[in-house]
Amino acid sequence: MEILLIPILFIGLIALFTLFVTVKQGSIAVVTVFGKYKRILRPGLNMKMPFIEKIFSRVSIQNRSVELEFQALHQIAEGVDLVFKIGEQLKDSSLVARRILTYRHQLVASPVYLAKCNAPKTPQDLLDHRLLAFSFWTPENSWNFAQANGKKKETLTFRPFLSMNDYAGLATALLAGTGIGDLPPLVQPELLHDGRLIEVMPGWHFSIFHLWVVHLGNRYITRPVRVFKEFATQMAPTLFPTLPT
């Protein structure tokens, strides 16, 4: 019995020491579970699940950029039969594309953040706020806005307070009250439905995007792939019946 207690106590001590994580002021820590992004730890003393959650990287907020280097395929070029692509319009003539969803991103923030500062009314007002944006590996980012009535358009160029190439990560940061950012309605739509995030500047809209299911026109498509394509085409509007446009 004593022999068994020694390794149990040893594992317990390791778990205790890895339970707490200290994040230095002016930085954040990106947490992953089995290689998949999970959440962000803010400055101060935090807790994480021993042996399960790992610190993927620690990033200075001064850098304002978090690049999650998870594997990404070059899709069609790497032999994938069918892919989903997002864009206003696909111009590659070698591809066969079917549009399955149409939507626009929404500018959102948490009630906690909006309670601390005046909500912006115009795109230029956003420059007085901490802005979170998807990372395109450039120091500056741009948002294109159009008034809901279509009378006016504006482009806002800014340096993000925090940029990240993962919308799930941005959603976590927005929930924590870090600032204002854009999210596609396909990413955790329940956050807006439940009021945990609120749309900011509803009178100004982002550009419209389309979700396409795509395959090469000169490649033989097997029956299972054709069936999946039809299934995705029918199910997408059912899963997301009320997307903002």
Secondary structure as GFF3:
##gff-version 3
##sequence-region A 1 245
A	DSSP	alpha_helix	2	19	.	.	.	ID=ss1
A	DSSP	beta_strand	20	23	.	.	.	ID=ss2
A	DSSP	beta_strand	27	33	.	.	.	ID=ss3
A	DSSP	beta_strand	36	41	.	.	.	ID=ss4
A	DSSP	beta_strand	44	47	.	.	.	ID=ss5
A	DSSP	beta_strand	53	60	.	.	.	ID=ss6
A	DSSP	beta_strand	65	66	.	.	.	ID=ss7
A	DSSP	three_ten_helix	75	78	.	.	.	ID=ss8
A	DSSP	beta_strand	83	87	.	.	.	ID=ss9
A	DSSP	beta_strand	95	104	.	.	.	ID=ss10
A	DSSP	beta_strand	106	109	.	.	.	ID=ss11
A	DSSP	alpha_helix	111	116	.	.	.	ID=ss12
A	DSSP	three_ten_helix	123	128	.	.	.	ID=ss13
A	DSSP	beta_strand	131	134	.	.	.	ID=ss14
A	DSSP	beta_strand	141	147	.	.	.	ID=ss15
A	DSSP	beta_strand	153	158	.	.	.	ID=ss16
A	DSSP	beta_strand	162	164	.	.	.	ID=ss17
A	DSSP	alpha_helix	167	175	.	.	.	ID=ss18
A	DSSP	beta_strand	180	183	.	.	.	ID=ss19
A	DSSP	alpha_helix	190	193	.	.	.	ID=ss20
A	DSSP	beta_strand	198	199	.	.	.	ID=ss21
A	DSSP	beta_strand	204	205	.	.	.	ID=ss22
A	DSSP	beta_strand	208	216	.	.	.	ID=ss23
A	DSSP	alpha_helix	223	239	.	.	.	ID=ss24
###
